Amino acid sequence: MSKVLFWHRRDLRINDNAGLFKALKSGREVQPIFIFDRNILDSLPKNDQRVLFIYQYIKKLKEAYQKLGSDLWVFYGNPLEVIPKIAVEFVFNAVFTNRDYEPYALERDKKMFELLKAKNVDFQGAKDHVIFEKSEVMKDDGLPYTIFTPYSRKWKSKLNDFYLSSYPIEKYFENLNSRVKPSEIPTLKEMGFEEKQLFSFPKEITTDELIKNYSERRNFPSINGTSKLGVHLRFGTISIRELARKAAKLNETFLNELIWRDFYQMIIYHFPNTVHSSFKSAYDNIVWEKNETHFQAWCDGKTGYPLVDAGMRELNQTGFMHNRVRMVVASFLTKHLLIDWRLGEAYFAEKLMDFELASNIGGWQWAAGCGCDAAPYFRVFNPTAQQEKFDKKFDYIKKWIPEFGTDDYQEPIIEHTYARERILERFKLALKQEL
């Protein structure tokens, strides 16, 4: 019987896994593998909680395979070295995986394809962490959408049961390699990480009630109105198809949030330059402020604007920030403090448990006004008005700012009207240069 590898990446589950299904259905013996990628991990801080999260789910995944009479091979290294070596050593004639659309992943997979091809090993991908990928939802002229609303209309018009169906993977479990000896997982210490969990991780379940009430409750940070499933979607510990199936039945607003994920994955695939540059190139003419004191005050949640400060403290202490508040703090950094969106994006990338490159870039460029389908530059969130609307009784603010309402609380570091006038003038000047 010929043998193949299945390479787990951002799909840390067995159920409804497209690439694993494809490998098992091929009728060949399948050996699952996961690699802690040194190219990603070695630049992260020792207490990065996302590495701990992944580690915990890799242990669960390994146990799940062992219950099925198989095992998960786990390595720490460079995938471009590990996989070709294993493929030759153990005579695997194909490697299956699920596709990833970020620039690093695309470059890595291109090299992997070439390395394996030279050894007569197939490299096959599958679509798993989105409903529609790359070029499945395009404009009538064949070009990618850059505005969300028409994209979402086309997305919904294409949707049917086929795209939401789960893969019946259990039919083919007999094709898992059952002759494998149990193997060890590299320890976190061996990989240079600490095992200390600094806060509780969100559960990978959500209720029908939460999804049904999402539209009415999602904007209020003091109540439990959002699913907190972002980290699970990021690492594929849950199935996007199962969640989208629920959302399609229960709440269109929730479904729209999942469509935004697909939209940003499509954008980063077609416009990889947006990782470092504004989607609207004119916005790269903006002269940003280089005020390190202001940036540090924003990072620390000490700007004197309570909703901004509460959000940043929630992020720093839990690795999470409420969705509505993310928009407010991003707008404040880019439009009140006139600090480059890339600095905010990098800070979120370092701190957010659910950090996912495409959505993070998309969200920050939206807030700064320089992205596709962005909030116009003259739309400047007033943090005080946002607080009055969404945290009227200061419940969320008091939870994260114990000194709020006392003389110890920071005075505002910038005045709203001045900040608004400055940003309008600065952006106008930059955009004129393009004309």
Secondary structure, DSSP 8 states (H G I E B T S, - for coil): --EEEEEESS---STT-HHHHHHHHTTSEEEEEEEEEHHHHTTS-TT-HHHHHHHHHHHHHHHHHHHTT---EEEEE-HHHHHHHHHHHTTEEEEEEE---SHHHHHHHHHHHHHHHTTT-EEEEE--S-SS-TTSSB-TTS-B--SHHHHHHHHHHH--HHHH----GGGGGGGB--S--------TTTTT------S----S---HHHHHTHHHHTT-TTS--S---HHHHHHTSS-HHHHHHHHHHH-HHHHHHHHHHHHHHHHHHH-GGGGTS-SSGGGGG------HHHHHHHHHT-SS-HHHHHHHHHHHHHS---HHHHHHHHHIIIIIS---HHHHHHHHHHH-TT--HHHHHHHHHHHHT-STT---TT----HHHHHHHH-TT-HHHHHH-TTTTSTTS---SS-HHHHHHHHHHHHHHHHHHH-
